[in-house]
């Protein structure tokens, strides 16, 4: 009886210390979340949250180091959750003391005075933030590595969840700081700190789908010189006489060459690899304007929506207001209804929106933090892409979401891309459901099925000829309100297509290679309101790595699912 009582007391003692440690860890994590949120705000609040986070983490460590738990921690299996909890506390303490303080210092350097004022960005402030930001990024990366090394599975579920939450939190912080570090490394040079730089912005219209997002419908040319940003020109008419196009290699010509993509703006970005589009736009813009851009940017209306959510609305000369809530509808739908067959009027209207947006961004009358967050959100969702003709800059851009590149290298990869093949603007109404199903594994291969279900919910109202695809000579060959799309799948190096069907019926296909990735495609007619399913069946090289699944940025987000497991 005495032994049972002693055992019961011991269990209760251990439980109390574990509950106390868990409460301290939860408190520490809460304080760190609050500290991250206040980095660019109240510095005294930040300091208090960091002190509290460190104190809570150390308190948890002390509970775990007390006699009952210290003894249990030495036991195989039984001590696993205690050991993991100690490691979690150590990582939280490290983040509170070595990662977030320099991050806050970097932000204070950037926000002591206005970073953007009267069209000029303070390049010196950006340079001054670099050392602290580098320290914060390195410390966070080290903390993330330590967190990932903590045992993921123990017999105690709450500890496993705490470890998972810590890794998720640090992954987000690591991504943010790495992006900020890249931005501050690149920004001074790209803002013309050493020499004037010229930018070309391609305005993409997702209502007519292209590989990088949408049809390029206009250009903005601006320059930077020692931090000052100047709008040089808005180009609304992209008509260009035939000229000499770029040579992007035999694989590119095989896949896209029949549509003259290096000589015709409308066909210039069928590939999902943004550097191809950027180089073509740079070449065509030089022929059209005489300006040779140093940097090329692509942005679409949802990207503008993110920016306007930070800067506030823009007002056109006639008093009309464009906001984050209506910019997509205005540019991709309402403009066609308003101007109907007046293409010149519509282009002028869209150019006015582009110019007003540029003026709003360079005014500086908004919170820089809000703009940075909006820019990051748009970049993560593929709404903004960037390419530089400076190799060192491009290498850094390529390692971020801004690069929007098709990776050159092996590994599990599947990328579904649609291109409008009817010169319509009906992709404003397009929805996509894409399912990747990993199947049986063999010695060297794995089966994968890719289902792409497309649906066009075009309304039964009058639409302009340009929206319907009937404005060009020879247009209107499809039933009313129908659309035509080229559906492509870019897959892993060494993959083999075994079947391609549309609504269960085998169809003809085209094939080629892009950056080593086999590309297979077919053309489908999409009637209004009726879904069409394209299925690709493949065998791919066996791998235990996760499948990389880029998502093409169109007006409506795709419903993407990845089912099944890699071969282990």
C-alpha positions in Angstrom: 0.0 0.0 0.0 2.8 2.4 0.9 4.5 1.6 -2.4 1.3 2.4 -4.3 0.9 5.7 -2.4 4.5 6.7 -3.2 4.0 5.8 -6.8 0.8 7.8 -7.0 2.4 10.9 -5.4 5.3 10.6 -7.8 3.0 10.5 -10.8 1.0 13.5 -9.5 4.3 15.4 -8.9 5.5 14.7 -12.5 2.1 15.6 -13.9 2.1 19.0 -12.1 5.5 19.8 -13.4 4.6 18.8 -16.9 1.4 20.9 -16.8 3.4 23.8 -15.5 6.0 23.5 -18.2 3.4 23.2 -20.9 1.6 26.3 -19.7 4.9 28.2 -19.7 5.7 27.0 -23.2 2.2 28.1 -24.4 2.8 31.5 -22.7 6.2 31.9 -24.4 4.9 31.1 -27.8 2.0 33.6 -27.3 4.4 36.3 -26.3 6.6 35.6 -29.3 3.6 35.9 -31.6 2.7 39.2 -30.0 6.3 40.3 -30.4 6.4 39.5 -34.1 3.1 41.5 -34.5 4.6 44.5 -32.8 8.0 44.6 -34.5 7.1 47.6 -36.6 4.9 49.2 -34.0 5.4 50.0 -30.3 9.0 49.3 -29.4 8.3 49.3 -25.7 5.6 46.7 -26.2 8.0 44.6 -28.3 10.6 44.7 -25.6 8.1 43.6 -22.9 6.8 40.7 -25.0 10.4 39.5 -25.7 11.3 39.6 -22.0 8.1 37.8 -21.1 8.7 35.2 -23.8 12.2 34.5 -22.6 11.1 34.3 -19.0 8.3 31.8 -19.8 10.7 29.6 -21.8 13.2 29.6 -19.0 10.5 28.8 -16.4 9.4 25.8 -18.5 13.0 24.7 -18.7 13.3 24.9 -14.9 10.2 22.8 -14.4 11.6 20.1 -16.7 15.0 20.2 -14.8 13.4 19.5 -11.4 14.1 16.1 -9.8 11.1 14.0 -10.9 11.2 15.0 -14.6 14.9 15.1 -14.8 15.0 11.5 -13.7 12.3 10.4 -16.1 14.0 12.2 -19.0 16.8 9.7 -18.8 14.5 6.7 -19.4 14.2 5.4 -23.0 10.8 6.1 -24.6 9.2 7.4 -21.4 11.5 10.4 -21.3 11.1 11.3 -25.0 8.4 13.9 -24.5 10.3 15.5 -21.7 13.4 15.7 -23.8 11.4 17.2 -26.7 9.8 19.8 -24.4 13.2 20.9 -23.1 14.4 21.4 -26.7 11.3 23.4 -27.5 11.9 25.7 -24.6 15.5 26.2 -25.6 14.5 27.2 -29.2 11.8 29.6 -27.9 14.3 31.2 -25.6 16.8 31.5 -28.5 14.3 33.2 -30.8 13.3 35.7 -28.1 16.9 36.6 -27.5 18.8 36.3 -30.8 16.3 36.4 -33.7 13.5 38.9 -33.0 15.6 41.8 -31.3 17.8 42.4 -34.4 14.7 42.1 -36.7 13.1 44.8 -34.6 16.3 46.9 -34.9 16.2 46.5 -38.7 12.6 47.7 -38.8 13.4 50.7 -36.6 16.2 51.6 -39.0 13.8 51.6 -41.9 11.0 53.5 -40.2 12.8 56.1 -38.1 11.9 58.5 -40.9 9.7 58.1 -44.0 11.2 55.4 -46.3 9.3 56.8 -49.3 8.8 60.5 -49.5 7.8 62.6 -52.6 8.8 59.8 -55.0 12.2 59.0 -53.5 13.1 56.0 -51.5 15.7 56.3 -48.7 18.4 54.0 -50.0 20.7 54.8 -47.1 18.1 53.5 -44.6 17.8 50.3 -46.5 21.6 49.8 -46.4 21.6 50.6 -42.7 19.1 47.8 -42.0 21.2 45.1 -43.7 23.5 44.0 -40.8 20.7 43.6 -38.2 18.4 41.9 -40.8 21.2 39.5 -41.7 21.7 38.6 -38.0 18.0 38.0 -37.5 17.7 35.9 -40.6 20.7 33.7 -39.7 19.5 33.3 -36.1 16.0 32.3 -37.2 17.4 29.8 -39.8 19.5 28.2 -37.0 16.5 28.1 -34.7 14.4 26.5 -37.4 17.0 23.8 -38.0 17.1 23.0 -34.3 13.3 22.8 -34.1 13.2 20.5 -37.1 15.6 18.2 -35.3 13.4 17.8 -32.3 11.7 14.4 -32.2 8.5 14.7 -34.1 6.6 11.8 -32.5 6.5 10.9 -28.9 3.8 9.1 -26.9 2.5 12.4 -25.7 0.3 14.2 -28.2 0.4 17.7 -26.8 4.2 17.7 -27.1 4.0 16.6 -30.7 1.6 19.4 -31.5 3.8 21.9 -29.7 6.8 20.9 -31.8 4.7 21.1 -35.0 3.3 24.5 -34.2 6.9 25.8 -33.4 8.2 24.5 -36.7 5.3 26.1 -38.6 5.8 29.4 -36.8 9.6 29.5 -37.4 9.1 28.4 -41.1 6.9 31.5 -41.7 9.3 33.8 -39.8 12.3 32.3 -41.7 10.5 32.8 -45.0 9.7 36.4 -44.2 13.2 37.3 -43.0 14.9 35.6 -45.9 12.6 37.5 -48.3 13.3 40.8 -46.5 17.1 40.0 -46.5 17.0 39.4 -50.3 15.0 42.6 -50.8 17.4 44.8 -48.8 20.4 43.2 -50.6 18.9 43.9 -54.0 17.0 47.2 -53.4 19.9 49.7 -53.3 21.3 48.6 -56.7 17.8 48.2 -58.2 16.8 51.7 -56.9 19.7 53.3 -58.8 22.0 53.8 -55.9 25.0 53.4 -58.3 23.5 54.1 -61.7 20.1 54.8 -63.2 18.0 51.7 -63.8 15.1 51.3 -66.2 12.0 49.1 -65.5 9.5 47.6 -67.8 6.2 46.5 -66.3 4.0 44.2 -68.3 0.3 44.5 -67.3 -1.2 41.0 -67.6 -5.0 40.5 -68.1 -6.0 37.1 -66.7 -9.3 37.3 -68.6 -7.3 35.8 -71.4 -5.1 33.1 -69.9 -1.4 32.8 -70.6 1.3 30.7 -69.0 2.5 33.4 -66.7 -1.0 34.5 -65.9 -2.7 36.6 -68.6 -2.4 38.4 -71.9 0.0 41.3 -71.7 -2.2 44.3 -72.6 -0.1 47.3 -71.7 3.3 48.5 -70.5 4.6 50.9 -67.9 8.2 52.2 -68.2 9.7 53.8 -65.2 13.2 54.6 -64.0 15.1 54.8 -60.6 18.0 57.1 -59.9 19.5 57.3 -56.4 16.2 56.3 -55.0 14.0 58.6 -57.0 11.3 56.9 -59.0 10.1 58.5 -62.2 7.3 57.4 -64.5 8.6 57.6 -68.1 5.8 56.3 -70.2 2.6 54.2 -70.3 2.3 52.3 -73.5 -1.2 51.3 -74.4 -0.8 50.3 -78.0 1.4 47.2 -78.5 1.1 47.1 -82.3 4.5 46.3 -83.7 5.7 45.7 -87.3 7.4 42.3 -87.9 10.9 42.2 -86.6 13.6 39.7 -85.6 12.7 37.7 -82.6 14.8 36.2 -79.9 16.2 32.7 -80.2 15.3 30.8 -77.0 16.4 27.4 -78.2 15.1 24.4 -80.1 12.9 23.2 -77.3 11.1 26.5 -77.0 10.6 26.8 -80.8 9.2 23.2 -80.9 6.6 24.0 -78.2 5.6 27.6 -79.1 7.2 28.5 -82.4 4.2 28.2 -84.6 2.6 31.2 -82.9 5.6 33.5 -83.3 5.8 34.2 -79.5 9.1 36.2 -79.8 7.6 38.6 -82.3 3.9 39.0 -81.2 3.0 40.5 -77.8 -0.2 38.5 -77.5 1.7 35.2 -77.7 4.8 36.2 -75.8 4.1 34.5 -72.4 2.6 31.1 -73.2 5.4 29.4 -71.2 5.0 29.4 -67.4 8.7 30.2 -67.2 8.7 34.0 -66.5 12.3 34.7 -67.6 11.3 33.7 -71.2 8.4 36.2 -71.2 10.6 38.9 -69.6 13.3 38.5 -72.2 10.8 38.7 -75.0 9.0 41.7 -73.6 12.4 43.4 -73.2 13.2 42.7 -76.8 9.8 43.8 -78.1 9.8 47.0 -76.0 13.2 48.0 -77.3 11.8 47.7 -80.8 8.6 49.6 -79.9 10.0 52.4 -77.7 13.8 52.4 -78.1 14.2 51.8 -74.4 16.2 48.8 -73.1 15.0 47.8 -69.7 17.3 46.6 -66.9 14.5 44.9 -65.0 11.2 43.4 -66.2 8.1 43.0 -63.9 4.9 41.2 -64.6 1.7 42.1 -62.6 -2.0 41.2 -62.9 -5.2 42.8 -61.6 -5.3 40.6 -58.4 -1.7 41.9 -57.8 -3.0 45.5 -58.2 -5.8 44.5 -55.7 -3.2 43.6 -53.1 -1.3 46.9 -53.7 -4.5 49.0 -53.5 -5.4 47.3 -50.2 -2.3 48.9 -48.8 -2.1 52.2 -50.5 -5.8 53.0 -50.6 -8.0 53.8 -53.7 -7.1 55.7 -56.8 -9.2 58.4 -58.4 -9.3 58.9 -62.2 -9.6 62.3 -63.9 -13.3 61.8 -64.4 -13.8 61.2 -60.6 -14.2 57.4 -60.9 -12.6 55.5 -58.0 -10.8 52.2 -58.3 -10.3 50.3 -55.1 -9.0 46.9 -53.9 -12.6 45.7 -54.0 -13.4 46.6 -57.6 -10.1 46.7 -59.5 -10.3 43.2 -60.9 -13.8 43.5 -62.0 -13.1 47.0 -63.6 -10.1 45.9 -65.6 -11.1 42.3 -66.6 -14.9 42.7 -67.1 -16.5 46.1 -66.7 -14.1 47.8 -69.1 -15.2 45.5 -72.0 -18.9 46.2 -71.3 -18.3 50.0 -71.0 -16.3 50.4 -74.2 -17.8 47.4 -76.2 -16.1 47.8 -79.7 -14.2 50.9 -78.8 -10.8 49.2 -78.2 -8.9 52.5 -78.3 -11.1 53.9 -75.5 -10.7 50.8 -73.4 -6.9 50.9 -73.7 -6.8 54.6 -72.8 -9.0 53.8 -69.7 -6.7 51.0 -68.6 -3.6 53.1 -69.2 -5.1 55.8 -67.0 -5.7 53.3 -64.2 -2.0 52.1 -64.5 -0.7 55.7 -64.3 -3.0 56.6 -61.4 -1.8 53.5 -59.5 1.8 54.4 -60.1 1.2 57.9 -58.8 -0.5 56.4 -55.7 2.4 54.1 -55.0 5.1 56.8 -55.3 3.1 59.3 -53.2 4.2 57.5 -50.0 0.9 58.5 -48.3 0.4 55.1 -46.7 2.1 52.6 -44.3 5.2 51.1 -45.8 4.7 48.0 -43.7 1.2 47.5 -45.2 2.6 47.8 -48.8 5.4 45.4 -48.0 2.9 42.8 -46.7 0.7 43.3 -49.7 3.6 43.0 -52.1 4.7 39.8 -50.3 1.2 38.4 -50.5 0.9 39.1 -54.2 4.3 37.6 -54.8 3.5 34.4 -52.9 0.4 34.0 -55.0 2.2 34.4 -58.3 0.7 37.8 -59.0 4.0 39.7 -59.3 7.1 38.3 -61.1 10.5 39.9 -61.7 13.5 39.4 -63.9 16.8 41.3 -64.1 19.3 41.3 -66.9 22.1 41.6 -64.2 23.1 37.9 -63.6 23.9 38.3 -59.9 20.5 40.0 -59.3 18.7 37.4 -61.3 20.3 34.6 -59.4 18.9 36.0 -56.2 15.4 36.6 -57.7 15.3 33.1 -59.1 15.6 31.7 -55.5 12.4 33.5 -54.5 8.8 33.5 -55.5 9.4 36.6 -57.6 11.4 34.5 -60.0 8.4 32.5 -61.2 10.7 30.0 -62.8 10.2 26.5 -64.1 13.0 24.7 -62.2 15.8 23.2 -64.2 16.5 19.9 -62.5 15.1 16.5 -61.5 12.6 15.9 -58.8 8.8 15.4 -58.5 7.2 18.2 -60.5 3.7 18.7 -62.1 2.5 22.0 -63.5 -0.9 22.3 -65.2 -1.1 25.4 -67.4 -3.9 26.7 -69.6 -3.6 29.1 -72.5 -6.5 30.8 -74.2 -6.6 29.7 -77.9 -9.7 31.7 -79.0 -8.6 35.3 -78.4 -11.6 35.6 -76.0 -11.7 37.2 -72.6 -13.9 34.4 -71.2 -11.3 33.2 -68.8 -12.6 35.8 -66.3 -15.3 33.2 -65.8 -13.0 30.1 -65.7 -12.8 27.8 -62.7 -10.2 25.0 -62.3 -10.2 22.0 -60.1 -6.9 20.1 -60.3 -6.2 16.8 -58.6 -2.9 15.0 -58.5 -3.2 11.4 -57.5 0.0 9.5 -56.7 -0.5 5.8 -57.2 1.3 2.5 -57.1 5.1 2.4 -56.8 7.3 0.1 -58.8 11.1 -0.5 -58.5 12.0 2.7 -60.3 8.7 4.5 -61.1 5.4 5.6 -59.6 2.0 6.1 -61.3 0.4 9.5 -61.2 -3.0 10.6 -62.5 -3.7 14.4 -63.0 -7.3 15.4 -63.4 -8.0 18.9 -64.7 -11.7 19.9 -64.5 -12.5 23.2 -66.2 -15.8 25.1 -66.1 -16.8 28.4 -67.7 -19.6 30.1 -65.8 -20.2 32.8 -68.4 -23.4 34.7 -67.8 -26.3 34.7 -70.2 -26.1 38.4 -70.9 -24.9 40.5 -73.7 -21.1 40.5 -73.9 -18.8 42.4 -76.2 -17.3 40.8 -79.3 -13.9 41.0 -77.8 -15.0 39.1 -74.7 -16.7 36.4 -76.9 -13.7 36.1 -79.2 -15.6 37.1 -82.3 -14.0 40.5 -82.9 -11.1 39.2 -85.1 -11.5 38.2 -88.7 -12.4 34.5 -88.8 -13.6 34.7 -85.1 -16.9 33.1 -83.9 -16.2 29.6 -85.2 -17.4 28.1 -81.9 -20.9 27.8 -80.6 -22.0 31.0 -78.8 -20.2 31.7 -75.5 -17.9 28.7 -75.9 -14.2 29.0 -75.3 -11.1 27.1 -76.5 -8.2 26.4 -74.3 -4.8 24.6 -74.7 -4.3 22.5 -71.5 -0.7 21.5 -70.8 1.1 19.4 -68.2 4.8 20.0 -67.5 6.0 16.9 -65.6 9.1 15.5 -63.9 12.3 14.8 -65.8 12.1 11.3 -67.2 8.3 11.0 -66.9 6.3 9.2 -69.5 2.7 9.9 -70.6 0.7 6.7 -70.8 -2.8 8.1 -71.6 -4.5 11.4 -72.2 -8.3 11.7 -72.2 -11.0 14.4 -72.3 -14.2 13.4 -70.5 -12.9 9.8 -70.7 -12.2 9.7 -74.5 -8.7 9.4 -75.8 -7.6 12.5 -77.7 -4.7 13.7 -79.9 -1.9 15.5 -78.2 1.1 17.6 -78.7 4.4 17.1 -76.9 7.7 18.8 -76.3 10.3 19.6 -73.6 10.8 22.7 -71.5 13.9 23.0 -69.4 14.1 19.2 -69.3 10.5 18.7 -68.3 8.3 16.7 -70.7 5.3 18.8 -71.8 2.1 17.3 -73.1 -0.9 19.3 -74.2 -4.3 19.1 -75.9 -6.8 21.7 -77.1 -10.3 21.5 -75.6 -13.6 23.3 -76.4 -15.3 24.6 -73.2 -19.0 25.1 -73.6 -20.8 27.5 -71.2 -21.8 26.0 -67.8 -20.6 22.5 -68.6 -17.5 21.1 -67.0 -14.8 19.4 -69.1 -12.2 17.0 -67.5 -8.8 16.4 -69.0 -6.9 13.5 -67.5 -3.2 12.9 -67.8 -1.9 9.4 -66.8 1.9 9.2 -66.2 4.7 7.1 -64.9 7.3 9.2 -63.1 10.7 8.4 -61.6 10.3 7.0 -58.1 11.1 9.5 -55.4 10.5 10.0 -51.7 10.4 13.8 -52.1 7.1 15.8 -52.1 5.5 16.7 -55.4 6.2 20.3 -56.4 2.9 21.7 -57.7 3.0 25.4 -59.0 -0.4 27.0 -59.5 -1.0 29.3 -62.5 -2.2 32.7 -61.4 -5.6 33.3 -63.1 -8.6 35.5 -62.1 -10.2 32.7 -60.0 -7.9 30.7 -57.7 -7.6 27.0 -58.6 -8.9 24.2 -56.3 -5.7 22.1 -56.1 -5.4 18.8 -54.3 -2.5 16.4 -54.0 -3.5 12.9 -52.9 -1.5 9.7 -52.1 2.1 9.4 -50.8 5.6 9.5 -52.3 7.4 6.2 -52.6 9.2 5.7 -49.3 
